[in-house]
């Protein structure tokens, strides 16, 4: 990282490597001693994009350490919220009670997903080959000795880790009021420590005798001189009595391979496949993954479910909400225009400007490398009102000219010529105001760039096409209308 990131841009590196046999193992991000989480903070004034640095670091690791699996994410709080807590925009979750079964399915799906054009990283965080020991307790024999399965495991946990998790005890310094954990464990190093499977099998098991932590028979006292307020004392424990039996007598120990972590979603066991696209086109990658899942459906058992979660889930919900919002906005706009013009024809003429704006949106987004996302859809929604206002100027003014005695052809031509200036003024003011956002000038402007581009492209095409399409449609509808002389109220009443 220090070789790939410019020194002027690098602020801090925090590394969390492996796991330790302590309480912190419950909340570390690492799945085992072979994993590490490295967080990199850049200075606020960094010149090169963090995504560019991520690509450099990933390529360098692939060259120097080809056996290391890496997964890089931006670490942004906004991304974490949008991804619904997942480290990638697309989280393909394979769920079933049988971990071995869904792991094989997940590996096959991941291999197919890697073939999709536009896919960057594909990562499965859960591993199924983690070395472990399986303890099969002879419950009948253990029961004859007064031991339960819990008693056996408590003794093993105390020997290998400590009694901190199964029987936490506190010692309070009465002078300072500080409390300290008091734990008992075996030697970590030296001759009394556990070095091999033979030593593990000789772990003594004691009948708790009413003491559920399995430490009955230990007599502890303070070692050396201790004064109040000087911190936690050193304790020295001596064994009292004899053990009930040893581990080998009641437990069959087998080495196995198991999963590093067992993740759940809504109680179901899952295997995650994290997928990140190389660009901004998330919808195309998600559609390709859904096609792969549908194709593999016949080979997936009925008890296995495959779902896409993360940012893609929120994106689909947003698109559905926007679709419903567009329909409602069109209906409300039509009803308002109908009430305003007292006609069912004029609202259709005015709303012809909307598809003219869509033409510009569909042209400018691919040309500028933007995609149809939530922000660009917001720009389209804003475009609807702006484009309609230009049409209203032409249609309403043409009707007023007709009332003054002009033919529909002359009225609409005059309306276009007279109203062209205010249409250009309002449209150019909007377009010029959106240019800084479209160019991503200023902090945070990147997220508004698709919206600005949609408004610029849509409004440009709407202005250019509206002054031709709307008058032509107006002339087709009202061109053959029989004109009557405009003399005061009588002419208005005839109209």
LINKA-V520064 format. One line per field, one symbol per residue. ss: DSSP state (@ for helix, = for strand, . for the rest). psi: psi as a letter, one per 30 degrees, with the letter a starting at -180 (. if undefined). Layout:
ss->???
psi->???
//
This chain:
ss->.........========.....@@@@.........=======.......@@@@@@@@@@@@@@@............@@@@@@.......======...@@@@@@@@@@@@@@@.....=====......========.@@@@@@....@@@@@@@@@@@@........====......====..............@@@@@..==............=====............=====.....==@@@@========....===..==========....@@@@@@@@@@@@@@@@@@.....======@@@@@@@@@@@@@@@@@@@@@@@@@@@@@@@....@@@@@.@@@@@@@@@@@@@@@@......@@@@@@@@@@@@@@@@@@@@@@@@@@@@@@....@@@@@@@@@@@@@@@@@@@@@@@@@@@@@@@......@@@@@@@@@@@@@@@@@@@@@@@@@@@@@@@@@@.........@@@@@@@.
psi->efffkkeffkekkkkjkalkilffffglfkfafglkjkkkkllfgkekkeeeeeeeeeeeeeeeiffkklkklfgkeeeeeeghflflekjjkjklfjeeefeeeeeeeeeeeffkkgkdkjkjfkkghkklkkjjkjeeeeefggkleeeeeeeeeeefdlgeefiklkkkjfefgkkkkjlkllkflaefljfaeeeefgkkkkjfhfjfgggkgkjklkkakkkkfgaklkkkkkkkallealefffkjkkklkakeljlkjhfkklkkjkkklfafieeeeeeeeeeeeeegeffklfgkkkkkaaeeeeeeeeeeeeeeeeeeeeeeeeeeeeeefhkfeeeeeefffefeeeeeefeeeeegglljaeeeeeeeeeeeeeeeeeeeeeeeeeeeeefgglleeeeeeeeeeefeeeeeeeeeeeeeffeeeeghklkgfeffeeeeeeeeeeeeeeeeeefeeeeeeeeeegegkkklkjibfeeeee.
//
